[in-house]
């Protein structure tokens, strides 16, 4: 099935220009063309345009009601395995191929970014990569493990630095070896008649379920892990001595916890920030290879000098 979005097949009309085509052609944000195409195809879908405005307020009201209900249930009440089985079933049967592809990519990219920081830290820190090959692999509590990995990595990294009396600094020999395109194909994602739900609508629907079937502590930690986007961005910019790239990351201050009501929207920002950060690392990796100086410091390059196919 051809997954080329409409905005790439229709002729450009200067009296009625496509905003999606403008965003696709714009080079101010570092994203590979195939990722940007999938992202914008999902964002311009009928589901995103007509269904999301109704789902979002309902989902947020549900979060409030579940919070009230959970006052009366045991504090450690949780069904994580059942939750992940339901999430995998929902993704496989109702979510669009583009959204599923982007979701699976996120685990791979997040793992690679943490590995990049851990490898280039003054005190190397091991990571626990999550690399699901398909939607069924998400049943292994993948979403919960993703949140735990992030907090555990920040704790391990900073404990190791403190124990050695060191601080994160520019890496003299930058190692990009872990940065690569995941072996995931859009055409391999489920493409049934009911696979129409866009990424943002799916996240808004699944967030109350996530809250219901996890402990309050797990749900709160998951929601506030999104603010660590700023932290990961600072770590990467420090290692690369490239603070200007922090402009790509914007998911609120890590020291100011926010309400869980906007967790769905912020999760979308989290996914996009990870894609852009990974793409930036790929471009710097390509520049390093072009200079013929592997692992010899961060190459001097801009976002525009190393476009990705």
Protein Blocks (a to p, Z undefined) as FASTA:
>chain_A
ZZbdfklmpccdfklccfklmmmmpckbccdfklmmmmmmmmmpmklmmmmmmmmmmmmm
mmmmmmmmmmmgcfklccfklmmmmmmmmmmmmpcfklmmmmmmmmmmmmmmmmmmmmmp
mbdcdddddddfbfklmmnomlmmmmmmmmmmmmmmmmmmmmnopacdddfbdcfklgcc
ddbdfklpccbfklmbcfklmmmmmmmmmmmmpcfklmmmmmmmmmmmmmmmmmmmmmno
paklmmmpcgbjfklccdfklmmmmmmmmmmmmmmmmmmmmmmmmmmmmnopghiajadd
dfklmccZZ
